[in-house]
């Protein structure tokens, strides 16, 4: 409980700081204006989506290897949160696209592969609900989660492999070739860290709920 409180409080403080920073500290982009400030939460949400699905990938492998349902609880919980943050990416993206490209949606390589990633893990969650046996659902979804992760590096590399309207890579170390004003880069880093702590907070809470559900399912199976 203490860890959850610390992580949650840290997330709240960092999110508050990131909001203040993007409103009052980060400079306004000359071409897009204030709409560019969506960028900070858009990129941070994308990072958390990647992180969440990476956790699904690793924990699914551990579940198949160890057959311990605690790994499945972490994988399933992370998948739900990953879908949430990827949904934020798909919601904030069109607003940014409208300001940058004067169009709400285009079948850009990065956008399309991100949509596919979202659909893959929506399918993962739906599959969990369609299979009655908890053991079978965990096993099948572990395989699905591992295979689905293949799209993550494709999303990441889309702007390098195909012609795309998306901005190129941001060099986190800054400097003349970073592609971002130093203040913008600082706010971006704060936002990414804040969203990472938010992800950890949600994950810890969701895992507790999932472990309780697994225990309830076990008790029901013993009574039958």
C-alpha positions as CSV (number, residue, x, y, z in Angstrom):
1,X,0.0,0.0,0.0
2,X,2.8,2.4,0.9
3,X,4.4,1.9,-2.5
4,X,1.1,2.6,-4.3
5,X,0.7,5.8,-2.3
6,X,4.3,7.0,-3.1
7,X,4.0,6.1,-6.8
8,X,0.5,7.7,-7.1
9,X,1.5,10.9,-5.3
10,X,4.6,11.2,-7.5
11,X,2.5,10.7,-10.6
12,X,0.0,13.5,-9.4
13,X,2.9,15.9,-8.7
14,X,4.7,15.3,-11.9
15,X,1.5,15.6,-14.0
16,X,0.7,18.9,-12.3
17,X,4.2,20.1,-13.0
18,X,4.0,19.0,-16.6
19,X,0.7,20.8,-17.1
20,X,2.1,24.0,-15.6
21,X,5.3,23.7,-17.7
22,X,3.6,23.2,-21.0
23,X,1.2,26.1,-20.4
24,X,3.6,28.6,-19.0
25,X,7.2,27.4,-19.7
26,X,7.2,25.7,-23.1
27,X,7.3,28.2,-26.0
28,X,4.5,28.3,-28.5
29,X,5.4,26.7,-31.8
30,X,5.4,29.3,-34.6
31,X,3.5,27.4,-37.3
32,X,0.9,25.4,-35.3
33,X,0.5,27.7,-32.4
34,X,-1.1,26.5,-29.2
35,X,-2.4,23.2,-30.7
36,X,1.2,22.0,-30.8
37,X,1.1,21.6,-27.0
38,X,-1.0,18.5,-27.5
39,X,2.4,17.0,-28.6
40,X,3.6,16.6,-25.0
41,X,0.8,14.3,-23.9
42,X,0.5,12.7,-27.3
43,X,4.1,11.5,-27.3
44,X,4.0,10.6,-23.5
45,X,0.8,8.5,-24.2
46,X,2.6,6.7,-27.1
47,X,5.6,5.9,-24.9
48,X,3.3,4.4,-22.1
49,X,1.5,2.4,-24.7
50,X,4.8,0.9,-25.9
51,X,5.9,0.3,-22.4
52,X,2.6,-1.4,-21.4
53,X,2.7,-3.7,-24.4
54,X,6.4,-4.5,-23.7
55,X,5.3,-5.6,-20.2
56,X,2.5,-7.8,-21.7
57,X,5.2,-9.4,-24.0
58,X,7.6,-10.1,-21.1
59,X,5.1,-11.3,-18.6
60,X,3.3,-13.5,-21.2
61,X,6.6,-15.3,-21.8
62,X,7.1,-15.7,-18.1
63,X,3.5,-17.1,-17.7
64,X,4.0,-19.7,-20.4
65,X,7.4,-20.7,-18.9
66,X,6.5,-20.7,-15.2
67,X,2.7,-21.3,-15.4
68,X,2.2,-18.9,-12.5
69,X,-1.0,-16.8,-12.8
70,X,0.5,-13.8,-11.1
71,X,2.4,-13.2,-14.4
72,X,-0.9,-13.4,-16.3
73,X,-2.5,-10.9,-13.9
74,X,0.3,-8.4,-14.6
75,X,0.1,-9.0,-18.4
76,X,-3.7,-8.7,-18.5
77,X,-3.6,-5.5,-16.4
78,X,-0.9,-3.9,-18.5
79,X,-2.8,-4.7,-21.7
80,X,-5.8,-2.9,-20.5
81,X,-3.8,0.2,-19.5
82,X,-1.9,0.0,-22.8
83,X,-5.2,0.1,-24.7
84,X,-6.2,3.1,-22.7
85,X,-3.1,5.1,-23.5
86,X,-3.0,4.1,-27.1
87,X,-6.6,5.3,-27.3
88,X,-5.3,8.7,-26.1
89,X,-2.7,8.6,-28.8
90,X,-5.4,8.0,-31.4
91,X,-7.6,10.7,-30.0
92,X,-5.0,13.4,-29.6
93,X,-3.3,12.6,-32.9
94,X,-6.0,14.0,-35.2
95,X,-6.0,17.3,-33.3
96,X,-2.3,17.6,-33.9
97,X,-2.7,16.4,-37.5
98,X,-5.4,19.1,-38.2
99,X,-3.1,21.8,-37.0
100,X,0.0,20.5,-38.8
101,X,-1.4,19.0,-42.0
102,X,-4.9,20.6,-42.1
103,X,-6.5,17.1,-42.1
104,X,-8.0,15.1,-39.2
105,X,-6.8,11.7,-40.4
106,X,-4.6,10.3,-43.1
107,X,-3.4,6.7,-43.7
108,X,0.1,7.7,-42.8
109,X,2.4,4.7,-42.0
110,X,2.8,5.7,-38.3
111,X,-0.9,6.4,-37.8
112,X,-2.0,3.2,-39.6
113,X,0.4,0.9,-37.7
114,X,-0.7,2.5,-34.4
115,X,-4.3,1.9,-35.2
116,X,-3.4,-1.8,-36.0
117,X,-1.6,-2.0,-32.6
118,X,-4.7,-0.7,-30.9
119,X,-6.9,-3.2,-32.7
120,X,-4.5,-6.1,-31.8
121,X,-4.8,-5.4,-28.1
122,X,-8.5,-4.7,-28.2
123,X,-8.7,-8.2,-29.7
124,X,-6.6,-9.5,-26.8
125,X,-9.0,-8.0,-24.3
126,X,-12.1,-9.3,-26.2
127,X,-10.5,-12.8,-26.4
128,X,-10.2,-12.9,-22.6
129,X,-14.0,-12.3,-22.3
130,X,-14.9,-14.9,-25.0
131,X,-13.1,-17.9,-23.4
132,X,-14.8,-19.4,-20.3
133,X,-11.9,-21.3,-18.9
134,X,-9.5,-18.9,-17.1
135,X,-6.5,-21.3,-17.7
136,X,-7.2,-21.6,-21.4
137,X,-7.9,-17.8,-21.7
138,X,-4.6,-17.0,-20.0
139,X,-2.6,-19.4,-22.2
140,X,-4.1,-18.3,-25.5
141,X,-3.9,-14.6,-24.7
142,X,-0.3,-15.0,-23.6
143,X,0.5,-16.3,-27.1
144,X,-1.6,-13.6,-28.6
145,X,0.1,-10.9,-26.6
146,X,3.6,-12.1,-27.6
147,X,2.7,-12.2,-31.3
148,X,0.9,-8.8,-31.1
149,X,4.0,-7.1,-29.7
150,X,5.6,-7.5,-33.2
151,X,3.7,-4.4,-34.2
152,X,5.4,-2.2,-31.6
153,X,8.8,-2.0,-33.4
154,X,7.0,-1.6,-36.7
155,X,5.1,1.5,-35.3
156,X,8.4,2.8,-33.9
157,X,10.3,2.3,-37.2
158,X,7.5,3.4,-39.5
159,X,8.9,6.9,-40.0
160,X,12.2,5.5,-41.0
161,X,11.1,2.7,-43.2
162,X,8.3,4.4,-45.2
163,X,7.5,7.9,-46.5
164,X,5.5,9.5,-43.7
165,X,4.1,12.9,-42.7
166,X,5.1,12.3,-39.1
167,X,8.0,14.2,-37.6
168,X,11.3,12.4,-37.6
169,X,13.0,11.2,-34.4
170,X,13.6,13.6,-31.5
171,X,17.2,13.5,-30.3
172,X,16.7,13.4,-26.5
173,X,20.2,14.7,-25.8
174,X,19.1,18.0,-27.3
175,X,21.5,20.3,-29.2
176,X,21.2,21.9,-32.6
177,X,20.0,18.7,-34.3
178,X,17.4,17.7,-31.7
179,X,14.5,19.1,-33.6
180,X,13.0,20.7,-30.5
181,X,13.6,24.0,-28.6
182,X,15.4,23.1,-25.4
183,X,12.5,24.2,-23.3
184,X,10.1,22.0,-25.4
185,X,12.5,19.1,-24.9
186,X,12.5,19.6,-21.1
187,X,8.8,19.7,-20.9
188,X,8.5,16.6,-23.1
189,X,10.9,14.7,-20.8
190,X,8.9,15.7,-17.7
191,X,5.6,14.7,-19.4
192,X,7.0,11.2,-20.3
193,X,8.2,10.7,-16.8
194,X,4.9,11.8,-15.4
195,X,2.9,9.5,-17.6
196,X,5.2,6.6,-16.7
197,X,4.4,7.1,-13.0
198,X,0.7,7.4,-13.9
199,X,1.0,4.0,-15.7
200,X,2.8,2.4,-12.8
201,X,0.0,3.7,-10.4
202,X,-2.8,2.3,-12.6
203,X,-0.9,-0.9,-13.1
204,X,-0.4,-1.5,-9.3
205,X,-4.1,-0.8,-8.6
206,X,-5.3,-2.9,-11.6
207,X,-3.1,-5.9,-10.6
208,X,-4.6,-5.9,-7.1
209,X,-8.1,-6.1,-8.7
210,X,-7.0,-8.9,-11.1
211,X,-5.4,-11.0,-8.3
212,X,-8.7,-10.7,-6.3
213,X,-10.6,-11.8,-9.4
214,X,-8.3,-14.8,-9.9
215,X,-8.8,-15.8,-6.3
216,X,-12.5,-15.6,-6.6
217,X,-12.5,-17.7,-9.8
218,X,-10.4,-20.3,-7.9
219,X,-12.8,-20.4,-5.0
220,X,-15.7,-20.8,-7.4
221,X,-14.0,-23.7,-9.1
222,X,-13.5,-25.4,-5.8
223,X,-17.2,-25.2,-5.0
224,X,-18.3,-26.7,-8.3
